[in-house]
Amino acid sequence: MFETSYRTHTCGQLISKDIKKDVKICGWVASQRNHGGIIFIDLRDKYGFTQVVLDPIKIPEADKLRREWCIQIEGKVRLRPTGMENKTLITGEIEVDAAKLEIISESEVPPFEIDDKTEANEELRLKYRYLDLRRPIMQQNLLLRHKVAQAAREYLSSQAFTEIETPILVKPTPEGARDYLVPSRINPGKFYALPQSPQLYKQILMVGGCDRYFQLARCLRDEDLRADRQPEHTQIDIEMSFANEEDIFKVVEGLMEAVFKTRDIKIKKPFVRITYNEAMSKYGSDKPDLRFGLELIDVSDIVKNSNFDVFKSIINDKGVVKCLNATECGKFSRTEIDELIELAKRHHAKGMAWARVEKGKLESSITKYIDDNIQKELIKTTKAKDGDLLLFIADKFKTVCTSLGQVRLNIANKLNIIPKNEYKFCWITDFPLFSWNDEDQKFEPEHHPFCMPKKEHIKLLDTDPGKVYATLYDLVLNGVELCSGSLRIHKPDIQKKIFSIIGLSEKEAEKKFGFLLEAYKYAGPPHGGVGIGVDRLVGLLIGLVDIREVIAFPKNKSAECPMDGSPGDIDEKQIKELHIKLDVVKK
């Protein structure tokens, strides 16, 4: 296994059945110990560790060995002395008695410890990523990513999908984020864009009769970064012809089952389905974490009869009042409650009222405005008991849900009630097709402008676009959006109408999407699909939020690569060849 001219075995392969074998192994010196003139080293490669014993009298070069030197060892496998076994390693029963040492290359002192306990900061790890990748945990992460990709390919191929590559240099089109632009040397003054997704091309493939397509697609978006977002990411892109959302759900759930088998995790199918409005109303998010309760409760009908003017005025202005029963949080200090109030304000709530439950009554500065009967109704509706804390926010529906949803997550983390090894999938369905932009006073696509309206809502496109819902769906796992998809528009007249509603003139639509509209003149089939985020999926499989830990060469928070220095400057000759002028202030 893995035998080459350099090695007969890897450092994670030798066990007791290999005793007395003559072997060759290669790797990096992970540690060195001198015990009474005999040198012990742990030799590390991608596959694991092997303990090597060297006698400096027989091998004088052994005294020179330092951490991270790359070496080859020839020797004989033997059992470790009784009581010296390492049961945490596959190779922990044996060691290699070295007969020959070849120093392949020497290393300078590494800038940080090459082990899983390293405390190096992220910038240093990214600068020396080639050292960081030697750590066993990083090798395991990359191996899992490989297994996920292989499982996806095998499963989709078994379902008659064909892997097809789409272009990386594409036409700039609005898809929600900023494009990364590439100037064309051959066509002065014109630019390619790097694809935010293969959206238009996979729709064209359906018109082209390709029927079932997939690829592990690179997607590039110039947007602000965070732990679960990178400027370039990978998605398992899927599109199907002659399919409705039930067909797509079935394929994706089967794919998730195949992927989770790479970690020997069984998942429950079919996945829970929740409408967008229900998700927002109950959990304050369109990507709800279902591993714990703490649901939001609408108490508008109860408190509208109170004397608390804040609640009454909001309800009279067509707003809502929602309550979160923060179970067993009645002992939160005033400072902790104030922190929750500030969190709600950061998510656009004007404030948050609260009341402790003590001896079957509410204790708070607002209770003087709420009579006993209303208090009893609140306690009954929220199923509150002594020791609970009731939190209230009054505002417009979306503001209330979003801000109280963030408070919900914060409290769950504070109470440590989120199970670590549980996987709760859910489909979020029935999204609005449009969202209203108050600043620009116009409709925008909730996802993108190619989503098919629900059949019964098509008639509303002309009269009330805000009430139009789409065959849009997101797959959510443990509060993280894994994929987004929809059935696509395949009729030119509906597509043109959508463009008109979002403010694209016929001339602009033709300029940006003319090739798609032209293709639809030739009988495009009904079709739909999804794009599943590989980086987030792999991260969730190993319990990570930061997707940089599952990407070989990620960017930092400034979208820079400290290792290679990208993005970098270009010289004057290249600038002239591209027929562009630079007007920038250099840092």
N, C-alpha and C positions, 0 to 999 in steps of 0.2 A: 504493500500500500504506500503510495506516494514515493516510491523508490526512484532516485535519480543517481547520477554519477557522484553527487555531493552527499547523499544520505540514503540510508536503508529504511529509516523510520523517522517519524516526527517526535517532537518532545512531549506529545500527549498520548503516545501510543503504546509504549513498552509496559508490560505487566509481568506478573510472576511466571507465566508460562514461557516467557522469553529468557529465563535464567540460562546463563552460559552461552547465549548467542553473541557472536561478534557483530557489532553494529557501528554504523556511522550516523551521527546526528548533528544538526546545525541549528544555530539560533543566536540570540543575544544574551549576554551575561546579565541576569536579573539581580543576582546578589552573589557576594563572595565572602567566605568565612575561612579563617585559618585556625585549625584546631591542632595544636601541637605539631606543627610542621606539615600537616596534611591539609590540602586546600579543598574545600567543598564549594561548588558553585551550583546555583539553580540556573539552568539553561532554558530560555523561553523562546517559543515561536508561536505562530498563530494558533496552534492546536493544544498548547499546554506547557507544562514544566517538567523537566527531568533533572534529578540531582546527579551531579557528576563529581567523582572523587579523583583528585590529581595529586601525584607525589612529585614535589619540586625536584627531588633528586633524580627521578627518571625523566621528568619534563621540566627543565629549568624555566621555560617561558611562562609556566603557570604563575610564578610570582608577579608577573607583569600585568596579569588580567585585571581589568577594571569594569565597572558597570557599563552596560550597553555596548561593549565590544562585540563584534560579530565574529563567531568562531566556528570551527568544525572539530568535532571530537570523534576519534575512533577508539573503541574499547569493548569490554565484555560486560554483559548484564549480570548483576548479582543481587541477591536479597539484601535489604538493609538489615543491620543488626537488630535483634529482638528488642522491642521497646522504642525503636527509633523510626518506626513507620509513621507516615503522614496520611491519615485516613481521609483528609480533605481533598487529596489528589488522586486521580486515576492511576498515576505512576508512583503513588506513595509507598508501595511495597518494595520497590527496586531502586537501584542506583547503577550508574555506569562507571566501571573502573577504567579510567582513561589510560590508553596505551600510547595515544598520539594526539597532539594538539596542533591545529593550524589556525593562526590568527588571520582571519580573512580581511578585517578592517578594524581600525581603532576608532574610538569615539572620544570626543571632548566630554567634560563633565556636563551632564544634562542640566538644563535650567530648572527642572522640577523632577520629582520622583516619578518613575514610570511604573505606577501601580494603581490599583483601583481606589486607594485611599488618598490620592493626590489632592492637595489643597490649593493647587495653582489656580489663579483667576482665569476667567474665560479668555481674556485678550492674550495672555501668555500661551494658553493651550492652543488657540487658533493660530498664533504666530508660528508655533512649533508643532503644527498639526501632525506631521509625520512621526513625531515622538508620541503625541497623545494617542495616535491610532495604534501604537504598540500595546497599549494597556489592554488587558484581557476583556474588560467590560466593553470597550469600543469594538474589539474584534467580535464579541458576541452580538452586539447591536447590528453590525454590518452583516453578520451571518444570518440573523433573523430577517433582516430586510431582504436578503437574497432569497430566503425560503418563502417569504410572503410573495415576492415577485414570481417565483417558480410556481407556487400554488395557484396564483391568479392565472398565469398562462395555461397551466394544465387544465384547470377547471373550465375556463372560457373556451379553450380549444375543444373540450369534451362536449360543449354546448353549441358547437358548429360556428363559433365566432372566428373571424379571420383577423390576424394582427396586421394592421396597415399603418405605415408611417405617413404623417402629414407634414407640410413644410414648416421650417423654422423661420424663414424669411417670408413674412406675409404682409398683406396690405393693412395699414393702420385703420382700426375700426374701434368705436367706443364700446367697451365691455365692462365699465365700472371703475377700473383703476387706470392709472397712466400707463401708456405704452413705453417700453424701451425701444428707442428708435435707432435705426442703422442707416447712415447716408449711403446712397448709391454712387459709386465712382463712375460707372458706365452711363448712368442717367442723371446728369448734374441737376441738383436742386430737388431731387426726389428721394424719398426715404422708405425703407422697409420698416416694419415693426416686428419685434419678437412676440410670439403668440402668447396672449394671456390664457388661452385655452384653444383646443382645436375645434371650437364650436361650429364655425361656418363650414369647415372642411368635412367634418363628420356628417353634417347635414347634406352636403354635396355628395358624399359617398352613398348616402341612402338614395338620393335621386339617381345615382349611377348604378343602382341595383346590387350594391355590395351586401345588403340585407343585414348581416350581423358583423359589426366591426368592433375591434378594441385595439388599444395600444397603451403602453406605459409612457405617457406623454410628458415632456418637459413643458412647464408653464411658467411664464415670466411676467411679473407685475411690479411696476414702480410705485410702491406704496409704503407707508410707515410700517416699521417692523415691530414684532413683539415675539414672545417665547414660541408661539405656535405659527409664526408667519415668517417666511423667507422670500427674498426677491425672486428666487427660482425654486420651484418645487416640482414634485412628480405626482401625477394622478393616473389611476387606472381609468382610462376613458372608454366608455361603452356606448354604443348606439345600436338600436334595433328597428327594423322596418316591420310594418303590419303588427304592431304590438300596442297594447294599452298599458296603463300603469300597473295593473295586476301582474302582467307578464314580466315587467321590468323588476317589480318587487321580488318576484320568485327567483329571478336570475341573481339579483344582488344578495338576497338572503342565502342562496346556495354558495355564492362566492365567499361571503363572510364565514360561513360554516367551514369551507375549505381552508381559508386563511387561518382561522383560530385553531384548526387541527395542528398547525405548525408548532403550537405551544401546548398541545394536548388539552385544549380547553373546549368543552362542549357548550354550545350556545342554544338557547331556546327559540324555536321557530313555531309559528310565524311571529314576526316582531309586532310589538304594540303599535297601534296607530292613534295619533292624536291630531286633531285639526289645529291649525295655526292659532285660531282664536281661543281654543281650549288651553293650549300650551301657554299662551300669554296670560290668560285669566287665572290659571291654577298655579303656574310656576314662575311667571314673570319673565319668561324667556322663550324664544322659538328654538332653543336648543336645551331643553330641560334635562337636568340630572335626576333620574328617577330612582336612584339608589337610596333615597331618604324621603320622608314626608314633608312636613312644614309647608302645606299648601296655602295659597292665598285665598281668602274668603271675602266675597262681596257682601258688605254690610250696609250698603246704601239705603235699602228699604227700611232697615232698622233705625239708623241714626238720622234719617231725614226728619223724624218727628222729635228730635232732641232740640235743646236750646243752644247748641253749640253752633254759632254763626258760621265758622269756617266750613264745617261739614255741610250745612244747609245751603250756603251760597254756591259751593262747588256743585252740589247735586242739582240745584236750580239752573246752573249754567251747563247742564248736560254732562257733568263730570261724574266720577264715581268715588266711593270710599271703600277701600279694601283693608282687610285686617290680616295680620300674620300672628298666629299663636306661637310665640317663641317658647315652646314647651320647656319647662324647668329653667327658664332664664330669669325668674323673678328675683334672683339674688344678684343679678348684674348690678354693678355700681353705677352711679350717675355718670361717671366718666365713660364707662363702657357704653351706656345708652347714648351719650352725646356723640361718641364715635360712630355709632350706627346712624344717628341723625345726619351727621356730616357726610357719611357714605351715601345716604339717600339724596342729599342735596347735590353731591357730585354727579348724580345721574338725573338731575333736573327737577327733583321734587322741591317744593317750596319749604317743606318741613315734614316732621313726622311726630304725631302725638303718640303717647304711650300710657299704659296703665298696668299696675301689678294686680294680680288676683290674690286676695287675702280674705280668708273666712267667707268665701262665697260672694265677695263684693270686689268692686274695682277701686283701687287707690291711686289717685292721680290728681293733678291740678285741673284736669278737664271734667272730672266726675261731677262737679257742682252744676255743670250744664246738662248732665245726663241723669234723668230720674231713675229710680230703682227698677222700675219695670223694664226700661230699655237696657239697663245694665244686666239684668237677669237674662234678657233675650240675647244679648251679646255673648254672655258666658255660655249659654246653651248652644248657640249657633257655632261658636268657635271650639266647643267641647273643652273649654278651659277649666283648669282645676287650680287649687291653691298652689302657689309657687310658680305659676306661669306668668309670662309677660306678653301683653297684647300690644301690638304695634300698628298704628293706623296712618295711612297716607291718603290724602284727598287731592284729586287733580283730574286731568284728562286721562282716559283709559290707558293709553300707551305709556304715558309718564308714570302713572301709578304702578302699572305692572312691572315696567322695567326697573324702577328704583326699588320697589319692595322685593323684586326678584333678586337683586344684588344683595340686599339685606339678608334674604333667605340663605344665599350661598355663604355669606360671611358667618352667619350664626352656625350653620352646619359645620363649618371648619373650626369655629371656636369650640363647639361641643364635641368635636371629633366623632361625629355620628355617620360619616360616609364610609361604607365598607370598602376595603382596599382591593379585594380579589373578587369583585362582582362586576358583571358586564350587563348593563341594561340598555338594549337597543330600543329605539322607537322611530317610526316614520312620522314626520310632521307633514301634514297634507293641507290642501285647500288654502293656499296662500292668496292674498290679493294680488292681482296682476300688476297693479300700479301702486306707488306711494306718492303722496303729495309733498312737493318741495315748497315749504312756506317762503323761503328766501327768494327763490326764482319764480314762485307762483306758477308752477306747472307740474304736470304728472311726470314721474320717472318710473322705469321698470323696477319692480320689486327685486327681480333677479336679472333677467336680460330680455331684450325685446322680441325673442323668438319663441316664447312660451305660448302654447295654445290656450286660449280662453276656454272655460267650461262651455259645453254646447248651449246650455240653458242661459248663459250670460252673454253670448255673442250679440244678442239684440241690444244689450245695454251699452255697447261700445259707442253708439251714437248719442245716447241720452244721458248716461250716468256712469262714466268710466271708473269712478271710485268704488262702485259696487261690483265690479267685474272680478271674479275669482278665476284662477288658472289651474290647470292640471300640473301643478308644481309640487315638488316633494323634496324634503331633506331627510337624510338618514343621520340620526344623532346617537352617539354612544357616550354614556356617562357625562353628559353635559357638553360634549364636543361635537361640532358638526363634521361628520365624516365625508358626506357627499351631498351634492345638490343636483337635481335633475328635473326634467319636465317632459311632457309630450310637446312636440314642436309644431309650429305653424307650417303647413305644407300647401296652403292656398294663397296665391299672390294678393288677392283682394283683402283678405284678413291681415296679411303682413303689412300691406300699405296703410291700412287703417290704424294699426298699432303705431307705425312710424309717425303718422299724422298726429295722433294723440300725444306723443311725447315731444312733439315740436319739430320733427324732421320733415322738411319740405320734400316734394317729389324729386326735386333736383338733388338735394342733399342725400336722400335715400338712394337714388340711382348712383351717385358718386361713391358712396360708402359701401353699398350692398348690391349694386347692380347685377353682379355675377350670380348672386343667390336668387334674386328676383327673376332673372332670365332663366335660370335652371328650373324654377317652379312652373314656368310656362310649358314644360315638357312632362307634366304628370308626375310630380313627386309623390311618393307613398306616405301614408301616415307613419310617423316614427317618433321615437323618444329615446332617452338615455340618461346617463349619469356620469359624473366625474368624481372618483373617490380619491381622497388625499392619502397618498401612500405614507408620507412622512408622519402625519397625525396618526394613521392607523398603526404603524409600527411603534410609535411612541406609546400609544394607549396599551398595546400588547405587553409592554414592559413597565407600565406605570409611570411614564414620563410625560410632562407637558412641554418641555423644551425640545423642539424637533431638531435642534442643532446636534443633539446627542445621537441621532440616527442618520445623519448626513455626513458623508466623508469629508467634504470641504465646504462648510457653510460660511455665510457672511456674518459679520458682527452687527450690532444694533445700528451702525451707521451705513450698512450695506457695503462694507469694505471687507477685503480679505487681508488680514495682517500678514499672512504667510507670503503671498505673491505680490502684495501691494496694489491689487486692483480695487477700484478703477485707477488707471494711470494716465499720464500725459501722453500725447502723441506729438511727433515732431512736425516742423513746418512743412516738410515735403509731403507728408501724409495729409495735412490739412488742405494744402493746395490741390492735391489729387482728388480730394473729395468735394472741391468747389464750395467749401464752407468757410465762414469767418467765426472766430471765437471772441466773445465779449464777456469775459468772466473776471472776477476778482479772486486771485489765487490766495489760498490760506497761508 
